[in-house]
Amino acid sequence: MKIICRLNHKNELREKLKSYRNLNIVLIEHGETYEGIGYHFDYQHLDQLIQYLERLKAKQMLVGYQHERKYILSIQKIVYIEGMSKECYLHTMDEEYLSEYKLYELEDLFEGTSLIRISKSMIVNLCYIDYLQVEANMKYGLYMKSKVKLTLSRKYVKAFKKKIGMR
């Protein structure tokens, strides 16, 4: 987390927001200038900022199960999520975990993050796409950095293109 604020507020904000320091966000106090994307906040309404950060923090973690153990996973480590029947699998670069959520629940949970639905049974993390390739019938092949190829189905192409800013 990066905080752009008045000098006389810096130490107090660092202390009050220390539990959110691992979030990938830029906080900009009203009246301060910053060339980039960030969350603008009013110093007089820190409670609203903390509520927002709590919701954001909740979206950043997920519990995955593997060999009867529970692991806390950062969503930044999830390459893609695969729904099969009543089970959902979380794939990282080198591991696979079982999720207690259904695919549609994860889609709702991660709205506004880098995870997006690409087919009836798949959610992908945009950060792990190496490149796209147009295929037949208005589908796209998504070639992941993990060397896995996924398919973006026609139904989800429009939302996908909008999310990445593609025409």
C-alpha angles and dihedrals in degrees: 000000000000121000121204107190147127114296093241090057098044101090094043092049092048090053097045094045100039094112089061097048093111093060116109097234141113116223117202122191114222109264094032122105125231129165102220146044119306147131113275116213139179114234090219090061103050091141090066090048091051091049089052092048091049091055091046092048091052089056092053099065136054134177116237127188126220127165093347091307129114120227127189107224128194110226087229087071094052112099096182142339122226124199117208120177104304096341132082126205125205112210121200125179092280110004141058124214133185117236127212090217129083119238095254090051091053090048090056093042094054098042109138094027131097091272116098136172114252102171143000090279105026142073119184134200106233091210091068099052110114096186144332128234126194113238135184122296096026093296127133131215111225111206109201129209086241088066092250120130117217129182124235103211123219094251092062100038096095095051091043093052091048092050093053095038096247124147 
